[in-house]
Amino acid sequence: MPNIAVELGKLAADFGVKSAYGEPQDVDGASITPVALTVTGFGAGTADAGEGGGGYGVSVPLGVYVRREEGLRFEPNLIPLIVVAIPFVWVAGRALARVIRALKK
């Protein structure tokens, strides 16, 4: 039986930059490179009753790098930004309100 940790290690080596940056595409004279935030995880275990393991992966598209004659610039994907910003602002506001309330006492 092959060692699953070694096999997962070989696969994980390809996840890094290759999963965060897509292959550049040429569209209307511009080179577009997609960028994503990627997270992966794996686990394995054994027990007296049997064996088990699992894994997960998440990829959030952040935007694209656009290279034109004028230069290179990053164009963000606004939907993930809004999805992350709304809960963050709400939690930060609640925390700030509690800090202010505690300082008034």
ZIMO-V199419 format. One record per residue. N is the residue number from 1. RES is the residue in one letter. PHI is phi in whole degrees, 0 to 359 (none if undefined). PSI is psi in degrees with one decimal (* if undefined). OMEGA is omega as a letter, one per 20 degrees, with the letter a starting at -180 (none if undefined). Layout:
BEGIN
N:RES:PHI:PSI:OMEGA
N:RES:PHI:PSI:OMEGA
END
This chain:
BEGIN
1:M:none:128.5:a
2:P:290:151.9:r
3:N:285:114.2:a
4:I:293:-31.8:r
5:A:295:-39.8:r
6:V:293:-43.1:r
7:E:297:-42.6:r
8:L:294:-35.8:r
9:G:298:-41.2:r
10:K:295:-39.8:r
11:L:290:-39.2:a
12:A:293:-25.1:r
13:A:298:-28.3:r
14:D:276:-11.9:a
15:F:287:-41.7:a
16:G:324:-109.4:a
17:V:293:-34.0:a
18:K:296:-30.2:r
19:S:273:-23.5:a
20:A:276:-32.9:a
21:Y:242:125.7:r
22:G:279:175.5:r
23:E:289:135.0:r
24:P:298:139.1:r
25:Q:238:141.8:r
26:D:264:119.7:a
27:V:226:118.1:r
28:D:51:44.4:r
29:G:80:4.7:r
30:A:242:143.0:r
31:S:265:121.7:a
32:I:246:126.8:r
33:T:240:112.6:r
34:P:288:146.3:a
35:V:233:135.8:r
36:A:221:154.6:r
37:L:266:120.3:a
38:T:239:140.4:r
39:V:225:130.8:r
40:T:226:155.7:r
41:G:205:148.2:a
42:F:222:153.2:r
43:G:211:153.0:r
44:A:214:154.2:r
45:G:198:163.3:r
46:T:228:154.1:r
47:A:214:171.0:r
48:D:298:-33.2:a
49:A:276:-20.1:a
50:G:171:-166.6:a
51:E:238:160.3:r
52:G:202:168.2:r
53:G:181:171.0:r
54:G:186:178.2:r
55:G:196:169.7:r
56:Y:209:165.1:r
57:G:204:140.4:r
58:V:226:137.5:r
59:S:225:122.9:r
60:V:245:118.4:a
61:P:290:119.1:a
62:L:268:-30.8:a
63:G:158:-158.3:a
64:V:219:148.8:r
65:Y:268:129.0:a
66:V:244:120.6:r
67:R:251:118.1:r
68:R:236:-176.8:r
69:E:299:-31.5:a
70:E:289:-22.5:a
71:G:140:-165.1:a
72:L:252:135.8:r
73:R:214:156.6:a
74:F:259:130.1:r
75:E:246:110.4:a
76:P:287:154.7:r
77:N:270:112.6:a
78:L:287:-25.5:a
79:I:295:-50.9:r
80:P:298:-33.3:r
81:L:298:-44.4:r
82:I:292:-41.7:a
83:V:299:-36.4:r
84:V:277:-37.7:a
85:A:291:-38.6:a
86:I:298:-52.8:r
87:P:296:-35.0:r
88:F:296:-45.7:r
89:V:295:-39.6:r
90:W:297:-48.0:a
91:V:295:-42.5:r
92:A:297:-40.1:r
93:G:296:-43.1:r
94:R:297:-43.0:r
95:A:296:-42.8:r
96:L:296:-40.6:r
97:A:298:-40.3:r
98:R:292:-38.1:r
99:V:295:-45.0:r
100:I:297:-43.7:r
101:R:298:-40.2:r
102:A:291:-35.2:a
103:L:288:-26.7:r
104:K:288:-24.9:a
105:K:287:*:none
END
